[in-house]
């Protein structure tokens, strides 16, 4: 018993982390799930594309980008090229402003992943904080926090986002703020449940008994033990957040007119190209659906890997 | 008796949620960046005119007076008057009342599509676990969850309306059919429901009914895909869990055939948790209605909400959001109560 504890103690820090990763049942389960690995592959591919687009198209790298070309109208002198079908030179065709759709779709992945990450990261942090606090300081605090979350959950998500956008005003940043408020309650609810279970454990009582402050108990003991369900929830919600962000842009409350975001491209394509240029709405939507599929495949696999009961039922 | 108390408890729990919802909705008008009095006065109005309008509308009262007035108005379905879309007209009577059935009809047929395809697919997937059918259904379900409405909608329009030309791409019914009530019921004149598929039947116009159904097929399918995917997943895992229960083994042990065991004992019990998914799905469905209506050019609650936000017509925004939230809450309540009758264990 004591040697085991010593061993565990010796494996702290980076090496301990790697050790735990290599021996994690969760990860080996996940790695054995073919669909989840396909999801991971899709996400990796999208991240590479996003970084490529940011560096080479967005023009922050050593090579001067051609961001201006994908942003402004390209109609002057090229009017006859507008809505040209896909060709070897323009693999996704041209849109109504005679811009090549291909680099715009590539750049869209940067916007989607960047703002998706911000949305999910901030709402995860907020949700974890609220959830843990509600679980730890039961009664009054719990009731106030969770009833507030219940009210936010009583709205269909896209409608709450629209209501908030009507308060905050349009624009990508405001859309992200609105979605953070929409997604936080989901995390808070999951974390509260997990935290309540963790707080039942004896080591929490032991920690409190030796005089640890509330913050230490929560940050060092409760939060780390709730992280597994949170990670699954984040991955699954990542896809939803990207769709909702695109939806707000599609309805005209997110990205600015003409911006190379997938939602905006779809909106313009549906409005102006539905009957004459199918490629205009098709490719941005395909990229969006593929990215979301990646997150759903991975998140789904993570959930199965985490819950052995479900795993047995499924495989 | 227990069930009666469950219903009462559930109804009481509704009160704080309803108050919360109306507070959020109240905040829309008062936290919004625009001064409602200025919006209503229109551009180029003098400061004096704006002030007059402000006191007319009661915006200079203390906030809690405005809040109680708002609550009492809303409880009587009075959402005030529109600022921009139809200036001076009552929001409920002249704008929303006609649009609500449009959205409800869409949501009902969308959900119907999801249930009618999702349940059999889920059962099939569970019965033939790990077969090719199962794998295809599962991957299809994940794909269905990933496809946004504002992409699947346009794609279906391109395929069925533009290329094949078999289904209409927009609106609710062909323009040649003009549906107008009231309809006669044993000599009584009753108003129309606002649901195209019902109204056309009530008026006995079969051609119009067919046209209404044709117009509904694509939007309902687009809205139902997500629902179908979620329901089939839930149905599958619920079914797999149920078939491992003792009573299924008992049924098999006494020599009952596979078909009856699965359908009678399995399906019946596996369906219970799926009902919750169907209820929760209804919320997503309402959100999806906003997008579906936009894509298909159907003038329902969702399109009105989007227009009202763009125009800064806050009373309409408030009313539309409130109606959506109420619908969602009502459906959830119904689902919870139904569930408690089907599975009395959760009442404890």
Interface residues (C-beta under 8 A of the other chain):
Chain A: X35 X147 X148 X150 X151 X152 X154 X155 X156 X157 X158 X159 X160 X162 X163 X165 X166 X167 X168 X169 X239 X243 X246 X247 X250 X251 X252 X253 X263 X266 X267 X269 X270 X274 X275 X278 X281 X282 X285 X286 X288 X289 X290 X292 X293 X296 X297 X300 X310 X313 X314 X315
Chain B: X16 X17 X20 X21 X23 X24 X25 X27 X28 X31 X32 X33 X130 X139 X142 X143 X145 X146 X147 X148 X149 X150 X151 X153 X154 X155 X157 X158 X162 X169 X237 X240 X241 X244 X283 X284 X285 X286 X287 X288 X290 X291 X294 X295 X305 X306 X309 X310 X314 X317 X321 X324 X325 X328 X329
